[in-house]
Amino acid sequence: MRFTLIDKVIELTPGSKIVALKNLSLAEEYLADHFPGFPVMPGVFMLEAMTQASAWLIRASEDFANSQVTLKEARNVKYANFVEPGQQLIVTAEIIGQDECTTKLKAQGMVGDVQTVSARLVLERYNLAADDPTKEVTDGVVRHKMRELFALLWRPQAVATG
C-alpha cells in the first residue's frame, strides 16, 4: 500500500531546498484507526511525508536521473506535536551532503509556527538496471511516471515582466 503524503510543492531550489505541504483531511482512511475519537497523523506518516518531499527534491535536482529514491536511514527523529485533521503540515527538506549514490538531508514538519517533527535523512538513489540490465525499460517507465506526478505537484508561478 502506498500513501501520497505530499499534496503540493510550494517552493523548490534544485540542489538545495524544497518546501511542500500536506493538507490533513478527516477523509484520510488511516485516521479511522489512529486514534478512534482522537484522529491524528501517525508519526511514521510524518516521517514518510519528509521522505517523500526529500525524494522530490533529489529527483528535481538531478533531472529524474534515477528511477529509485528510497529512504536508507532516518537519524535523530524527534516528534514534538500532533497533526490533526484540518491542519496543514508544511515540510521543508534541505540537502546537507551528497555522494555518488546517497543524499543527506535535514528535514522538518511544521503546523503554523509549531514544529511537529524533525529528522536527518539519508536517501539512496539508483536505477534498477544497475543490477539487472533487463530492467532498463522499467527504469524509463518509472522516471516518466515520476515526472508526470511531479508536474501535478510543482507548478511554479510565472514571473510577471513589464
C-alpha positions in Angstrom: 0.0 0.0 0.0 1.3 3.4 -0.9 0.2 6.7 0.6 0.8 10.0 -1.2 1.7 12.4 1.7 2.6 15.5 -0.3 -0.2 17.5 -1.9 1.8 20.3 -3.4 5.3 21.6 -3.7 5.3 25.4 -2.9 9.0 26.2 -3.1 11.9 24.5 -4.9 15.5 25.3 -5.2 17.1 22.3 -7.1 20.2 21.0 -5.4 19.3 22.8 -2.2 15.8 23.0 -0.7 12.1 22.1 -1.1 9.0 23.2 0.8 5.9 21.1 0.4 2.6 20.7 2.0 0.2 18.1 3.1 -3.4 19.0 4.0 -4.7 16.6 6.6 -8.3 15.7 6.0 -10.6 13.7 8.1 -11.2 11.7 5.0 -7.8 10.1 5.3 -8.5 6.4 5.5 -6.0 5.7 8.3 -7.4 8.2 10.7 -10.4 5.9 11.5 -7.9 3.7 13.4 -5.4 6.3 14.6 -6.9 7.0 17.1 -10.6 6.5 17.4 -12.1 9.6 19.0 -8.7 11.4 18.6 -7.6 11.3 15.0 -4.0 12.4 14.4 -1.5 11.8 11.6 0.7 8.8 12.6 4.3 9.7 13.4 5.5 7.3 10.7 3.4 9.2 8.1 5.0 12.5 9.2 8.4 10.8 8.6 7.2 9.5 5.3 6.0 13.0 4.3 9.5 14.3 4.9 11.0 11.4 3.0 8.6 12.0 0.0 9.5 15.7 -0.1 13.2 14.9 0.1 12.8 12.4 -2.8 11.1 15.0 -4.9 14.0 17.4 -4.2 16.5 14.8 -5.3 14.6 13.9 -8.4 14.2 17.5 -9.5 17.8 18.3 -8.6 19.2 15.6 -10.9 16.5 15.8 -13.7 15.0 12.4 -12.7 18.2 10.5 -13.5 17.4 7.7 -11.1 14.2 5.7 -11.1 14.5 4.8 -7.4 14.9 7.2 -4.5 14.4 5.4 -1.2 15.0 6.0 2.5 18.1 4.4 3.7 18.4 5.9 7.2 16.5 8.2 9.5 18.5 9.8 12.3 17.6 11.9 15.2 13.9 11.7 14.5 12.0 13.9 17.0 8.3 14.2 17.3 7.1 17.3 19.0 3.4 17.7 18.3 0.3 16.2 16.7 -1.1 17.0 13.3 -4.9 16.9 13.3 -7.5 16.9 10.6 -8.0 20.4 9.2 -4.3 21.3 9.7 -1.7 21.8 7.1 1.7 20.1 7.6 4.5 22.2 5.9 7.5 20.0 5.2 10.9 21.5 4.5 14.0 19.5 3.4 17.5 20.8 2.7 20.4 18.9 1.2 23.4 18.9 3.5 25.6 16.4 1.7 25.7 14.0 -1.2 27.9 11.4 -2.8 27.6 9.1 -5.8 24.6 7.2 -4.5 23.3 8.8 -1.3 21.9 12.2 -0.3 21.9 13.5 3.3 19.2 16.0 4.2 17.8 17.8 7.2 14.0 17.9 7.2 11.2 19.2 9.4 7.5 19.4 9.6 5.6 22.4 10.9 2.0 23.3 11.6 1.9 27.0 11.5 4.8 28.1 13.7 4.9 24.9 15.7 7.4 22.1 14.8 5.8 18.7 14.7 8.7 16.5 13.5 12.3 16.8 12.5 15.0 14.4 11.3 18.2 13.8 9.4 17.6 11.6 6.5 19.8 9.6 4.1 18.2 8.7 0.8 19.7 6.3 -1.7 19.4 6.9 -5.5 19.7 4.2 -8.1 18.4 2.6 -11.3 17.2 -1.0 -11.3 19.2 -1.6 -14.5 22.4 -1.2 -12.4 21.9 -4.7 -11.0 19.8 -6.1 -13.9 20.2 -4.7 -17.4 16.8 -6.1 -18.4 15.2 -3.5 -16.0 16.3 -0.6 -18.2 12.8 -0.2 -19.7 11.2 -0.3 -16.2 13.6 2.5 -15.1 12.4 4.6 -18.1 8.7 4.0 -17.3 9.2 4.8 -13.6 11.1 8.0 -14.4 8.4 9.1 -16.9 5.6 8.4 -14.3 7.5 10.3 -11.6 7.9 13.3 -14.0 4.2 13.2 -14.6 3.3 13.2 -10.9 5.8 15.9 -10.2 4.2 18.1 -12.8 1.0 17.9 -10.8 2.7 18.7 -7.5 5.0 21.6 -8.7 3.5 24.4 -10.7 5.9 27.3 -10.4 4.3 30.7 -10.7 5.2 32.6 -13.9 7.2 35.7 -13.1 5.5 38.9 -14.4 7.6 41.1 -16.6 6.9 44.5 -17.6 
